[in-house]
Amino acid sequence: MRFATFSFNGQQHVGQVSTDGLQVTPLALSAEQAQRGVLALVDLQAAGQPLPAAAGQSLPLAQVRLLAPAPQPIRNIWCVGRNYHAHAKELASSVFKANTQAADSWPIVFTKVPECVVGPTDEVLLPHGVSDQIDYESELAVVIGQGGKNISRADAMSHVWGYTIVNDVTARDVQMRHQQWDMGKSFDTFCPMGPWVVTADELDGLNTRVRGWVNGELRQDGQTSDMIFDIPTLIETCSRGITLKPGDIIATGTPAGVGMGLNPPQYLKTGDVVRIEIDGLGVLETRFV
């Protein structure tokens, strides 16, 4: 199933998206629950309660405004760096070459603040005067459904509720300047998310295709099966000594083809449009201004 957070007639709702992606049916949630977006459904199922019934007639998606599926993430978004073999290779000859850590030793984990999340129709603000090296990263994101601590790799996929798309927008110069990456990853609007969440029973996150275009030019094209650390390993890693909670989001890394990895590097500028498509999930298309 696909679930979206959307605005209609000035009110926020959560609904089930039709298989063809053309209709959305509102669900019976309170106004307070709807502010949580799709995470309200995660909360209900984590508590052993059924999904809410439909509330009203289906609406054409063209008549609503899609919001981020998780407009208010419960805390920082977990993110993984250099997690595709080809991407690690393309950055090995960049400014990151000073990092001698083997690409396959441990996952590189950082976070993005929840306040940087915006919806699939929102624009991303280029921070002129702060950074002029803004890059895109097309990523599959995991939504945790059942929490836990020290989750084993063997049990990890049973903790996945669903998947969405994020663009892990990055200020490369700020990322490098501070060495730890959170600041360069967390500028306002630097995490477009959407268009909805697809539940884990309908998408094989271990083997799907992630593609990214800039102004119509295909830049990124990778399979999640090419990850250095697969999704079960990432869940195991993030839960080592840390309790994951229902609604936690893990962005799993980006394929090769980022702007920094090109020769010469090509960073985003005003008016650029980044389109991300993940097979079985949908499209996230964002304009930079």
C-alpha positions as CSV (number, residue, x, y, z in Angstrom):
1,M,0.0,0.0,0.0
2,R,1.0,3.6,-0.5
3,F,0.2,6.3,2.1
4,A,0.6,10.0,1.7
5,T,0.4,13.1,3.8
6,F,-1.4,15.9,2.0
7,S,-3.2,19.2,2.3
8,F,-6.7,19.8,1.0
9,N,-8.9,22.8,1.7
10,G,-6.5,24.2,4.2
11,Q,-6.4,21.0,6.3
12,Q,-3.7,18.3,6.7
13,H,-4.7,14.7,6.0
14,V,-3.2,11.2,5.7
15,G,-4.6,9.0,2.9
16,Q,-4.1,5.8,0.9
17,V,-2.9,6.3,-2.6
18,S,-4.5,4.3,-5.4
19,T,-2.4,1.8,-7.3
20,D,-2.3,4.0,-10.3
21,G,-1.2,6.9,-8.3
22,L,-4.0,9.2,-9.4
23,Q,-6.3,9.1,-6.3
24,V,-5.9,9.4,-2.6
25,T,-8.5,8.4,0.0
26,P,-8.4,10.2,3.3
27,L,-8.2,8.1,6.5
28,A,-10.1,8.5,9.7
29,L,-7.5,10.3,11.9
30,S,-7.9,13.1,14.3
31,A,-6.5,16.5,13.4
32,E,-3.7,15.9,15.9
33,Q,-2.9,12.5,14.5
34,A,-2.9,13.9,10.9
35,Q,-0.2,16.4,11.9
36,R,2.1,13.4,12.4
37,G,1.5,12.5,8.8
38,V,2.1,8.8,7.8
39,L,4.0,8.3,11.1
40,A,0.5,8.3,12.8
41,L,-0.1,5.0,11.0
42,V,3.2,3.7,12.1
43,D,2.3,4.6,15.7
44,L,-1.0,2.8,15.5
45,Q,0.4,-0.4,14.1
46,A,3.4,-0.4,16.5
47,A,0.7,-0.3,19.3
48,G,-1.0,-3.3,17.7
49,Q,-4.0,-1.3,16.4
50,P,-5.4,-1.6,12.9
51,L,-5.1,1.0,10.2
52,P,-8.0,3.5,10.3
53,A,-10.9,3.2,7.9
54,A,-11.5,5.5,5.0
55,A,-13.1,8.9,5.8
56,G,-14.9,10.3,2.8
57,Q,-14.5,9.9,-0.9
58,S,-11.3,9.6,-2.9
59,L,-9.7,12.8,-4.2
60,P,-7.8,13.3,-7.4
61,L,-4.1,13.7,-6.5
62,A,-4.0,16.6,-8.9
63,Q,-6.3,18.5,-6.6
64,V,-4.3,18.1,-3.4
65,R,-0.9,19.3,-2.2
66,L,1.4,16.5,-1.3
67,L,3.5,17.1,1.8
68,A,6.4,15.2,3.2
69,P,5.2,11.8,4.4
70,A,6.8,12.6,7.8
71,P,6.4,16.4,8.0
72,Q,7.7,16.3,11.6
73,P,10.2,13.4,12.0
74,I,10.4,12.2,15.5
75,R,14.1,13.1,15.7
76,N,17.2,13.5,13.4
77,I,17.2,11.3,10.3
78,W,19.8,8.6,10.3
79,C,21.9,8.8,7.1
80,V,24.6,6.7,5.6
81,G,27.5,8.0,3.6
82,R,29.4,6.3,0.7
83,N,27.3,3.2,0.7
84,Y,27.4,2.2,-3.0
85,H,30.6,0.7,-4.4
86,A,30.8,3.0,-7.4
87,H,30.0,6.1,-5.3
88,A,32.7,5.3,-2.9
89,K,35.1,4.9,-5.8
90,E,34.1,8.2,-7.4
91,L,34.8,10.1,-4.2
92,A,38.0,8.3,-3.5
93,S,39.8,10.6,-5.9
94,S,38.0,13.7,-4.5
95,V,38.8,15.8,-1.4
96,F,37.7,12.7,0.6
97,K,40.9,10.9,-0.5
98,A,42.5,11.9,2.7
99,N,40.1,9.6,4.5
100,T,42.0,6.3,4.5
101,Q,39.3,4.2,6.2
102,A,38.4,1.2,4.0
103,A,35.0,1.7,2.4
104,D,33.8,-1.7,3.6
105,S,34.9,-1.6,7.2
106,W,32.1,0.2,9.0
107,P,29.2,2.3,7.7
108,I,29.6,6.0,7.8
109,V,26.6,7.3,9.8
110,F,25.6,10.9,10.3
111,T,22.3,12.7,10.8
112,K,20.1,15.5,9.3
113,V,18.0,17.6,11.6
114,P,14.3,17.0,11.3
115,E,13.6,20.7,10.6
116,C,15.3,20.4,7.1
117,V,12.5,18.1,5.8
118,V,10.3,19.6,3.1
119,G,7.7,18.1,0.9
120,P,7.8,16.7,-2.7
121,T,6.4,19.9,-4.2
122,D,8.5,22.3,-2.1
123,E,11.5,24.2,-3.4
124,V,15.0,23.9,-2.0
125,L,16.7,27.1,-1.0
126,L,20.2,27.6,-2.1
127,P,22.1,29.3,0.8
128,H,23.8,32.1,-1.2
129,G,26.6,33.6,0.8
130,V,27.0,30.5,2.9
131,S,27.8,27.8,0.3
132,D,28.1,27.6,-3.4
133,Q,28.8,23.9,-3.6
134,I,25.3,22.4,-3.3
135,D,25.0,18.8,-4.3
136,Y,22.2,16.2,-4.7
137,E,22.0,12.7,-3.5
138,S,19.2,10.3,-4.6
139,E,18.4,7.9,-1.8
140,L,16.0,5.2,-0.7
141,A,14.9,5.8,2.9
142,V,13.7,3.2,5.3
143,V,10.8,3.9,7.8
144,I,11.1,1.9,11.0
145,G,7.9,0.3,12.1
146,Q,8.9,-1.8,15.2
147,G,11.5,-0.3,17.4
148,G,14.3,-2.1,19.2
149,K,17.8,-2.1,20.5
150,N,20.7,-4.3,19.3
151,I,18.5,-5.6,16.5
152,S,20.2,-8.5,14.8
153,R,20.8,-8.4,11.0
154,A,18.7,-11.6,10.7
155,D,15.6,-9.9,12.4
156,A,16.2,-6.4,10.9
157,M,13.7,-6.5,8.0
158,S,10.8,-7.3,10.3
159,H,11.4,-3.9,11.8
160,V,10.8,-2.1,8.4
161,W,7.4,-0.5,8.0
162,G,8.0,1.0,4.5
163,Y,10.1,3.1,2.2
164,T,10.2,6.6,0.8
165,I,12.5,8.8,-1.2
166,V,14.8,11.5,0.1
167,N,17.2,13.9,-1.6
168,D,20.1,14.2,0.8
169,V,21.0,17.7,-0.3
170,T,24.6,18.6,0.8
171,A,26.7,21.7,1.0
172,R,30.0,20.1,0.1
173,D,32.3,22.9,1.3
174,V,30.6,23.1,4.7
175,Q,30.6,19.3,4.9
176,M,34.4,19.3,4.4
177,R,35.1,22.3,6.5
178,H,33.6,20.8,9.7
179,Q,34.7,17.2,9.0
180,Q,31.7,15.8,10.8
181,W,28.9,16.2,8.3
182,D,25.7,17.2,10.1
183,M,26.0,20.9,9.5
184,G,26.6,20.6,5.7
185,K,23.6,18.3,5.5
186,S,21.1,20.1,7.6
187,F,20.5,23.5,6.1
188,D,16.9,24.6,5.9
189,T,15.0,22.7,3.1
190,F,17.9,20.2,2.6
191,C,15.8,17.1,2.9
192,P,13.0,16.9,0.2
193,M,11.0,13.8,1.0
194,G,8.2,11.9,-0.7
195,P,6.0,11.5,-2.6
196,W,4.6,8.9,-0.2
197,V,5.5,5.8,1.8
198,V,5.2,2.4,0.2
199,T,4.8,-0.4,2.7
200,A,7.5,-3.1,3.0
201,D,5.2,-5.8,1.8
202,E,5.0,-4.1,-1.6
203,L,8.6,-3.1,-2.3
204,D,11.8,-5.1,-2.1
205,G,14.1,-2.5,-0.8
206,L,17.0,-4.9,-1.1
207,N,16.8,-4.9,-4.8
208,T,15.3,-1.9,-6.5
209,R,16.6,0.8,-8.9
210,V,17.5,4.3,-7.8
211,R,17.9,7.0,-10.5
212,G,18.5,10.7,-10.4
213,W,18.3,13.4,-13.1
214,V,19.5,17.0,-13.2
215,N,17.6,19.1,-15.7
216,G,16.7,16.0,-17.6
217,E,20.2,14.6,-17.7
218,L,20.5,11.1,-16.1
219,R,23.3,11.4,-13.5
220,Q,22.7,8.5,-11.1
221,D,21.6,5.0,-11.8
222,G,22.1,2.2,-9.2
223,Q,20.6,-0.9,-7.7
224,T,20.2,-1.1,-4.0
225,S,21.7,-4.6,-4.3
226,D,25.0,-2.8,-5.0
227,M,25.1,-1.2,-1.5
228,I,28.2,-1.9,0.5
229,F,26.1,-2.3,3.6
230,D,22.6,-3.6,3.0
231,I,19.5,-2.5,4.8
232,P,19.6,-5.2,7.5
233,T,23.2,-4.3,8.3
234,L,22.3,-0.6,8.5
235,I,19.5,-1.3,10.9
236,E,21.7,-3.6,13.0
237,T,24.4,-0.8,13.1
238,C,22.1,2.1,14.0
239,S,20.5,0.0,16.8
240,R,23.8,-1.0,18.4
241,G,23.4,0.4,21.9
242,I,20.7,2.8,20.6
243,T,17.0,2.2,20.8
244,L,15.4,2.7,17.4
245,K,11.9,4.0,17.6
246,P,8.8,3.4,15.4
247,G,8.9,6.3,12.9
248,D,12.7,6.5,12.8
249,I,14.0,7.1,9.2
250,I,17.2,5.8,7.8
251,A,18.5,7.2,4.5
252,T,20.5,4.4,2.9
253,G,23.1,6.3,0.8
254,T,23.4,7.4,-2.8
255,P,24.6,5.8,-6.0
256,A,27.5,7.2,-8.1
257,G,26.9,10.3,-10.2
258,V,26.8,13.1,-7.6
259,G,27.9,16.6,-8.7
260,M,31.1,16.4,-6.7
261,G,32.1,13.2,-8.4
262,L,32.0,14.7,-11.9
263,N,35.1,16.1,-13.6
264,P,34.9,19.0,-13.2
265,P,32.4,19.0,-10.3
266,Q,29.0,20.4,-11.2
267,Y,27.0,21.9,-8.4
268,L,23.4,23.0,-8.4
269,K,22.4,26.6,-9.3
270,T,19.2,28.6,-9.3
271,G,16.5,27.0,-11.5
272,D,18.0,23.5,-11.5
273,V,15.5,20.6,-11.2
274,V,16.5,17.3,-9.6
275,R,14.3,14.3,-10.3
276,I,14.6,11.1,-8.3
277,E,12.8,7.9,-9.3
278,I,12.9,4.6,-7.4
279,D,11.3,1.6,-9.1
280,G,8.2,0.5,-7.3
281,L,8.1,3.6,-5.2
282,G,7.6,6.8,-7.2
283,V,9.1,10.1,-8.2
284,L,10.5,13.0,-6.1
285,E,11.1,16.1,-8.2
286,T,12.5,19.3,-6.7
287,R,13.4,22.8,-8.0
288,F,16.3,24.7,-6.5
289,V,16.0,28.4,-6.0
